[in-house]
């Protein structure tokens, strides 16, 4: 992995974490949904960049995204 892209990915993860913290302190009615979506995006970034999933078989990528979508959707609905 290139050092420059590693830095950009970490910067994006930090920005998403700060955005989640700011949203959690606001008085929003749908803050839980926004935070769950941001957490899902962070999970995908970590999985594809740091766990080398971007080089995996398409089946594993589809299963990961499908399970994440199902879990996030169920949490938001409940």
RAURKA-V624001 format. One record per residue. RES is the residue in one letter. SS is DSSP state (@ for helix, = for strand, . for the rest). PHI is phi in whole degrees, 0 to 359 (* if undefined). PSI is psi as a letter, one per 20 degrees, with the letter a starting at -180 (NA if undefined). Layout:
# RAURKA-V624001
res:RES ss:SS phi:PHI psi:PSI
res:RES ss:SS phi:PHI psi:PSI
This chain:
# RAURKA-V624001
res:X ss:. phi:* psi:p
res:X ss:. phi:285 psi:q
res:X ss:@ phi:294 psi:h
res:X ss:@ phi:292 psi:g
res:X ss:@ phi:292 psi:h
res:X ss:@ phi:301 psi:g
res:X ss:@ phi:296 psi:g
res:X ss:@ phi:295 psi:h
res:X ss:@ phi:295 psi:g
res:X ss:@ phi:297 psi:h
res:X ss:@ phi:296 psi:g
res:X ss:@ phi:296 psi:g
res:X ss:@ phi:297 psi:g
res:X ss:@ phi:295 psi:g
res:X ss:@ phi:296 psi:g
res:X ss:@ phi:296 psi:h
res:X ss:@ phi:293 psi:g
res:X ss:@ phi:294 psi:g
res:X ss:@ phi:298 psi:g
res:X ss:@ phi:297 psi:g
res:X ss:@ phi:294 psi:g
res:X ss:@ phi:294 psi:g
res:X ss:@ phi:295 psi:h
res:X ss:@ phi:292 psi:h
res:X ss:@ phi:272 psi:i
res:X ss:. phi:276 psi:q
res:X ss:. phi:267 psi:m
res:X ss:. phi:258 psi:q
res:X ss:. phi:284 psi:h
res:X ss:. phi:249 psi:k
res:X ss:@ phi:295 psi:h
res:X ss:@ phi:297 psi:g
res:X ss:@ phi:296 psi:g
res:X ss:@ phi:295 psi:g
res:X ss:@ phi:294 psi:h
res:X ss:@ phi:294 psi:h
res:X ss:@ phi:293 psi:g
res:X ss:@ phi:296 psi:h
res:X ss:@ phi:295 psi:h
res:X ss:@ phi:294 psi:h
res:X ss:@ phi:295 psi:g
res:X ss:@ phi:297 psi:h
res:X ss:@ phi:298 psi:g
res:X ss:@ phi:295 psi:h
res:X ss:@ phi:297 psi:g
res:X ss:@ phi:296 psi:g
res:X ss:@ phi:295 psi:g
res:X ss:@ phi:279 psi:h
res:X ss:@ phi:265 psi:g
res:X ss:. phi:263 psi:h
res:X ss:. phi:259 psi:j
res:X ss:. phi:57 psi:k
res:X ss:@ phi:284 psi:i
res:X ss:@ phi:294 psi:i
res:X ss:@ phi:262 psi:j
res:X ss:. phi:280 psi:r
res:X ss:. phi:293 psi:q
res:X ss:@ phi:300 psi:h
res:X ss:@ phi:300 psi:g
res:X ss:@ phi:293 psi:h
res:X ss:@ phi:296 psi:g
res:X ss:@ phi:295 psi:g
res:X ss:@ phi:296 psi:g
res:X ss:@ phi:296 psi:g
res:X ss:@ phi:293 psi:h
res:X ss:@ phi:295 psi:g
res:X ss:@ phi:296 psi:g
res:X ss:@ phi:296 psi:g
res:X ss:@ phi:296 psi:g
res:X ss:@ phi:297 psi:g
res:X ss:@ phi:297 psi:g
res:X ss:@ phi:296 psi:g
res:X ss:@ phi:297 psi:g
res:X ss:@ phi:294 psi:h
res:X ss:@ phi:294 psi:g
res:X ss:@ phi:293 psi:h
res:X ss:@ phi:293 psi:g
res:X ss:. phi:284 psi:NA
